[in-house]
Amino acid sequence: MKTIKLTTLLVLFFGSLSLINAQDINLTLGGQFQFTELNTEGILSNTSVEPGAGLELGVNLSLSENWSLNSGLGYSFQRSRSAISNLSGVQNNAQDLEGENFRFMYQVSGYSEVQEFQNLSIPLNVQFETTGHTRFYVRAGASYNLIMNASQDSQAQRLTTSGFFERFNGTLTAPAFAGFGTYGPIDFAERDVELSNSINATLELGIKETLPNNAFIYFGAFVEYGLNDIKEDAPNAGILSFNSTEPTNFISNGVLHAQNNAGNEYINEAKLFFTGVRIRYQFGSGN
């Protein structure tokens, strides 16, 4: 579905270029360095920014000496971090190595999680610029961000587990090789995450410097604010799950798709936010 949407957008965009006078078109090639954060709502509010970088191929359509339309295609690698100091949870339907059902209980200290993904973006902006050798510019609009290959990597400083077995009405706190005891620090296995695509409002301010041969270089600072929730799946489990085939390899379900003991989502909503700097080289026959 994501591939179909992207193909449709690209066909419409590049098809429209064939209707435009080539003398009005400029191409840009640039890079960006950004900091990304998931703006979240819910009982988990401890999120932080992570650095990333990307490339951009742009197309500018000159409307006048001061106004232009901008679009293109961008690719970036992005990361965001979430953390919880202390948490506890219960998995009621766990099974041990022998297939016996039990209640898995855990307490976690110093849980942190990094979400990583690739972003293929199509922007559409209006740009205003001053005149002269050195020009100031502002561009504003929106971007459609296709999120790909999303994954999570999580750790904990300390993990204490136990299991209640109804068959003998008792709680096991050992042995450690069976998944019961205290562990730490611990790295959980990386796993894929389902995220929806993001529509972002964009704003960029900067300087456009004139170069020889009708070329220009841009130095700008930008911000992109997500308008929609990118958290795709409703939570149906706690942060951790017991691994019945590898008892000491505990499964992290991630904060985006987990709930606490009371059944409340750790994150109700997540929006993609990133800000940074961009450098572009423009070549063509227009302004």
C-alpha positions as CSV (number, residue, x, y, z in Angstrom):
1,M,0.0,0.0,0.0
2,K,2.8,2.4,0.9
3,T,4.5,1.6,-2.5
4,I,1.3,2.3,-4.4
5,K,0.8,5.7,-2.7
6,L,4.4,6.7,-3.3
7,T,4.3,5.7,-7.0
8,T,1.1,7.7,-7.5
9,L,2.6,10.8,-5.9
10,L,5.8,10.6,-8.0
11,V,3.8,10.2,-11.3
12,L,1.7,13.2,-10.5
13,F,4.6,15.3,-9.5
14,F,7.0,14.6,-12.4
15,G,4.1,14.5,-14.9
16,S,3.2,18.1,-14.0
17,L,6.8,19.2,-14.7
18,S,6.3,18.3,-18.4
19,L,3.8,21.1,-18.6
20,I,6.1,23.8,-17.4
21,N,8.6,25.9,-19.3
22,A,12.1,24.5,-18.7
23,Q,13.5,28.0,-18.3
24,D,11.4,28.4,-15.1
25,I,12.8,25.3,-13.5
26,N,15.9,25.0,-11.2
27,L,17.3,21.9,-9.7
28,T,18.8,21.7,-6.2
29,L,21.0,19.0,-4.5
30,G,21.6,19.2,-0.8
31,G,22.0,17.5,2.5
32,Q,20.6,18.0,6.0
33,F,21.4,17.3,9.6
34,Q,18.5,17.0,11.9
35,F,17.3,16.1,15.4
36,T,14.2,13.9,15.7
37,E,11.7,13.4,18.4
38,L,8.3,11.7,18.7
39,N,5.9,14.1,20.3
40,T,3.8,11.9,22.5
41,E,0.7,12.0,24.6
42,G,0.0,9.4,27.3
43,I,1.4,8.3,30.7
44,L,4.9,8.2,29.1
45,S,6.2,11.7,28.5
46,N,10.0,11.1,28.8
47,T,11.1,11.3,25.2
48,S,14.3,12.9,23.8
49,V,15.8,13.9,20.5
50,E,18.3,11.9,18.5
51,P,20.6,13.0,15.6
52,G,20.2,12.0,12.0
53,A,21.1,13.0,8.5
54,G,19.7,13.0,4.9
55,L,19.9,14.0,1.3
56,E,17.5,15.9,-0.9
57,L,16.9,16.4,-4.7
58,G,14.8,19.4,-5.2
59,V,12.9,21.1,-8.1
60,N,12.1,24.9,-7.9
61,L,9.6,26.5,-10.2
62,S,10.1,30.3,-10.5
63,L,6.9,32.3,-10.4
64,S,8.5,35.7,-10.2
65,E,11.7,37.4,-9.1
66,N,10.7,36.8,-5.4
67,W,8.3,33.9,-5.4
68,S,8.8,30.2,-6.3
69,L,7.3,26.7,-5.7
70,N,9.5,24.0,-4.3
71,S,9.2,20.2,-4.4
72,G,11.4,17.2,-4.8
73,L,12.4,14.0,-3.1
74,G,14.3,13.6,0.2
75,Y,15.8,10.6,2.1
76,S,16.8,10.7,5.7
77,F,17.8,8.3,8.5
78,Q,16.0,9.2,11.8
79,R,16.1,8.1,15.4
80,S,14.0,8.9,18.5
81,R,14.4,7.9,22.1
82,S,12.0,7.0,24.9
83,A,12.7,6.1,28.5
84,I,10.9,5.0,31.7
85,S,12.7,5.1,35.1
86,N,10.7,2.3,36.8
87,L,7.9,0.0,35.6
88,S,6.3,-3.3,36.5
89,G,4.0,-5.6,34.6
90,V,2.2,-8.9,34.4
91,Q,1.7,-11.3,31.5
92,N,-1.2,-13.7,32.5
93,N,-0.9,-16.1,29.6
94,A,2.8,-17.0,29.6
95,Q,4.1,-20.5,29.0
96,D,7.3,-22.1,30.3
97,L,9.7,-24.5,28.4
98,E,7.4,-27.4,29.1
99,G,4.3,-25.6,27.9
100,E,2.8,-25.0,31.3
101,N,0.8,-21.8,31.8
102,F,1.8,-19.4,34.4
103,R,1.6,-15.7,35.3
104,F,4.8,-13.8,34.4
105,M,5.6,-10.8,36.6
106,Y,8.4,-8.4,36.2
107,Q,9.9,-5.1,37.5
108,V,12.2,-3.0,35.3
109,S,14.6,-0.2,36.3
110,G,16.2,2.2,33.8
111,Y,14.3,1.1,30.6
112,S,15.2,3.0,27.5
113,E,14.3,2.5,23.8
114,V,15.5,3.9,20.5
115,Q,13.2,3.9,17.5
116,E,15.0,4.0,14.2
117,F,13.5,4.4,10.7
118,Q,14.2,5.7,7.2
119,N,12.1,8.5,5.8
120,L,11.3,9.2,2.1
121,S,9.7,12.6,1.9
122,I,8.0,14.6,-0.8
123,P,7.8,18.3,0.1
124,L,5.6,21.0,-1.4
125,N,6.5,24.6,-0.3
126,V,6.1,28.2,-1.3
127,Q,9.2,30.3,-1.1
128,F,9.7,34.0,-0.8
129,E,13.1,35.6,-1.2
130,T,14.6,39.1,-1.3
131,T,16.7,40.4,-4.2
132,G,20.4,41.0,-4.4
133,H,23.7,39.1,-4.3
134,T,22.9,37.8,-0.8
135,R,19.2,37.0,-0.3
136,F,17.1,36.1,2.7
137,Y,14.5,33.5,2.1
138,V,11.6,31.8,3.8
139,R,9.7,28.7,2.6
140,A,6.6,27.2,4.1
141,G,4.3,24.3,3.2
142,A,3.9,20.6,3.9
143,S,5.7,17.3,3.4
144,Y,4.5,13.7,3.0
145,N,6.8,11.3,4.8
146,L,6.9,7.7,3.9
147,I,8.3,5.9,6.9
148,M,10.2,2.7,6.1
149,N,12.2,-0.1,7.9
150,A,11.2,1.1,11.4
151,S,12.7,-0.9,14.3
152,Q,13.2,-0.6,18.0
153,D,16.3,-1.3,20.1
154,S,15.7,-1.4,23.9
155,Q,17.7,-1.9,27.1
156,A,17.2,-2.0,30.8
157,Q,19.6,-1.4,33.7
158,R,17.9,-4.0,35.9
159,L,15.2,-6.6,35.5
160,T,13.6,-8.8,38.2
161,T,11.2,-11.6,37.2
162,S,9.0,-14.2,38.9
163,G,6.3,-16.6,37.9
164,F,3.1,-17.7,39.6
165,F,2.1,-21.3,38.9
166,E,-1.5,-22.1,39.7
167,R,-0.8,-25.9,39.6
168,F,1.1,-25.8,42.9
169,N,-0.1,-22.3,44.0
170,G,3.4,-21.0,44.3
171,T,5.7,-18.3,42.9
172,L,9.1,-19.0,41.5
173,T,11.9,-16.4,41.8
174,A,14.6,-18.8,40.6
175,P,16.4,-20.4,38.7
176,A,17.8,-17.7,36.5
177,F,18.3,-20.1,33.5
178,A,14.5,-20.7,33.5
179,G,13.7,-17.0,33.3
180,F,13.2,-16.2,37.0
181,G,15.6,-14.0,38.9
182,T,17.4,-10.7,38.7
183,Y,19.3,-9.6,35.5
184,G,21.1,-6.6,34.4
185,P,22.1,-4.7,32.5
186,I,20.2,-6.4,29.7
187,D,19.8,-5.8,26.0
188,F,16.5,-6.9,24.4
189,A,16.4,-8.2,20.9
190,E,15.8,-5.7,18.1
191,R,12.4,-5.9,16.5
192,D,10.4,-4.3,13.7
193,V,7.8,-1.6,14.5
194,E,4.8,-0.7,12.4
195,L,4.5,3.1,11.9
196,S,2.1,5.1,9.7
197,N,3.2,7.7,7.3
198,S,3.5,11.3,8.5
199,I,2.2,14.5,7.1
200,N,4.2,17.5,8.4
201,A,3.9,21.2,8.3
202,T,7.2,22.7,7.3
203,L,9.0,26.1,7.8
204,E,12.5,27.0,6.7
205,L,14.5,30.3,7.0
206,G,17.9,31.0,5.6
207,I,20.3,32.8,3.3
208,K,20.6,32.3,-0.5
209,E,24.0,33.3,-1.8
210,T,24.7,34.0,-5.5
211,L,27.5,32.0,-7.2
212,P,29.0,32.2,-10.7
213,N,27.3,30.7,-13.7
214,N,23.8,31.5,-12.4
215,A,24.1,29.1,-9.5
216,F,23.2,29.6,-5.8
217,I,23.9,28.0,-2.5
218,Y,21.4,27.9,0.4
219,F,22.1,27.8,4.1
220,G,18.9,27.3,6.1
221,A,17.4,26.2,9.4
222,F,14.1,24.2,9.3
223,V,11.4,22.7,11.4
224,E,8.9,20.0,10.5
225,Y,6.0,19.4,12.8
226,G,3.8,16.2,12.4
227,L,0.1,16.7,12.0
228,N,-1.1,13.1,12.3
229,D,-0.6,10.2,14.7
230,I,1.9,7.7,13.3
231,K,1.3,5.0,16.0
232,E,-0.3,2.3,14.0
233,D,-1.3,-0.6,16.2
234,A,-3.4,-0.6,19.4
235,P,-1.5,-2.0,22.4
236,N,-2.4,-5.5,23.5
237,A,0.4,-6.4,25.9
238,G,2.7,-5.1,28.5
239,I,6.2,-3.8,27.8
240,L,7.8,-7.2,28.3
241,S,6.7,-10.8,27.3
242,F,8.1,-14.1,28.4
243,N,10.0,-16.1,25.7
244,S,8.9,-19.7,26.1
245,T,11.6,-21.1,23.8
246,E,14.5,-19.0,25.2
247,P,13.5,-18.1,28.8
248,T,16.4,-15.6,29.4
249,N,15.8,-13.8,26.1
250,F,12.9,-11.6,27.2
251,I,10.8,-9.9,24.5
252,S,10.4,-6.1,24.6
253,N,7.1,-5.1,23.0
254,G,8.1,-1.4,22.9
255,V,6.4,1.6,24.4
256,L,4.5,2.4,21.2
257,H,2.5,-0.8,21.4
258,A,2.3,-1.5,25.2
259,Q,0.1,-0.8,28.2
260,N,0.5,-0.8,31.9
261,N,-1.1,-3.0,34.5
262,A,-4.2,-0.8,34.6
263,G,-4.7,-1.2,30.8
264,N,-3.7,2.3,30.0
265,E,-1.5,2.9,26.9
266,Y,2.0,4.2,27.6
267,I,1.6,6.3,24.5
268,N,-1.8,7.4,23.2
269,E,-0.5,9.4,20.3
270,A,2.9,9.9,18.6
271,K,3.7,12.7,16.1
272,L,6.9,13.0,14.1
273,F,8.9,16.2,14.9
274,F,12.3,17.1,13.6
275,T,14.4,20.2,13.2
276,G,17.9,21.0,11.9
277,V,19.9,22.6,9.1
278,R,20.0,22.2,5.4
279,I,22.6,23.1,2.7
280,R,21.6,23.2,-1.0
281,Y,23.3,23.9,-4.3
282,Q,21.0,25.2,-7.0
283,F,21.7,25.2,-10.7
284,G,19.5,26.1,-13.6
285,S,18.4,29.1,-15.7
286,G,15.9,30.7,-13.3
287,N,16.2,32.9,-10.2
